């Protein structure tokens, strides 16, 4: 199996106020490449839909070495790292034209039945599922332990622009809500160094969601997206920050 390689020019629509590609833009680029490569491997959206199934992103871990800049050309490499029988793993590397590594990432995916939402077990495909060995760019994403719940939470409805093709709250929108909750003053001072995300439940139109954040230490925070109607955690993440260069 070959890597999926894509060259991308960082446009203004990818960037933040510092003329850097935003972390959410990089996340979207990674996910779009994952969909494209899955299609090439004949495990894509249409292939699964024909069998009444769909892909769900379950866990994410990536390390941000350096943010690409506006008008910079970057190269994305992604590949399937096989399955353990439940999760299908996919890894990523983003590089600039000088072959400096900008981002290393690993993701874990599930296949669900569209009607029952039950997990489709990949154990029968363990030996045949596409896999590129010997890469191991970073560790696999792990399970994040729950945090204590804050009492004063502000809930906001899921918006039309936050829904994806499966009519679920979009994976990247979870991160957008968490980042916005940190506020402009904080984000003026700090940028993400690495990020780990666990997706736990799907959000839908009609839900109202809140961001609950607690501090782990001087540079790390844990943020959880909570649904108002049943108090369920939909997503939790650990964000490791570093000071932003002036």
Secondary structure, DSSP 4 states (H G I P E B T S, - for coil): -PPEEEEEE--GGGB-TTSBBPHHHHHHHHHHHHHHHHHHTT-SHHHHHTTTEEEEEEEEEEEES---BTT-EEEEEEEEEEESSS-EEEEEEEEETT--EEEEEEEEEEEEETTT-PBPP-GGGTTTS-B--S---SPPP-PPPP-PPPS----EEPPGGGB-TTSSB-HHHHHHHHHHHH-HHHHHHEEEEEEEEEE-S---TT-EEEEEEEE-SSSEEEEEEEETTT--EEEEEEEEEEEPP-
